[in-house]
């Protein structure tokens, strides 16, 4: 790795930090006994389970909070090429920490509700489904609490160096190559993620302006995207063509809100045609990163 490349990669991580978010929830299910499958059903081909709870309201709330907390992190962060880790621009670190503390508080409060109701929930299940109820399938309260987790940590990643390293020179060089590869992957994933979010919002707006009902959430979501791109992501997305189409779309919208589009049919069609032009320009960009769908 050249000195110039090393400085470039260091600069990336001086502009942000890695966030490791771990949220676990009890599944409240158990494998169904083979006797329920019937003699003609090959047991090796079946993997069925059944719920251990009838009233899953609290558990569903906890699962919902987990998903919302992850979406909150995804909304501000950029993807990183290691599962469970996100890259947080330094301007968003405090926002992320405060937001995750809020979700953690709600999660733990709802967990306490589950702990208090646990015995009654099991009792109700046993009364309604005595043929399925097996006490040994249920964790103790102490173990149950351990089945849930909401925690996060921030980590600063640095280029491996010879100073204070326990690695041999050969291993150190290999780690530097891996580091460089991860940086390249991160930049490519950032382009894919931002491009994917952008074009999906533009497509929705185009359809609404050219025939469908105007949705306030779509307009607000696009304005939010422009704000996040300028405030958080622009530094990490070094893609001239993508930046150009985003800038054009922002210029066309220029403070437009949902009521303006509903009130003026001509303006609404004008915006729809401009968004159609943006999608055409986006589709013509010859970059496979913009065609790739990322799964978060």
Beta strands, then each sheet from edge to edge (+ up, - down):
strand 1: 16-24
strand 2: 29-31
strand 3: 49-51
strand 4: 78-79
strand 5: 85-89
strand 6: 149-155
sheet 1: 4+ 5- 1+ 6-
sheet 2: 2+ 3-
end
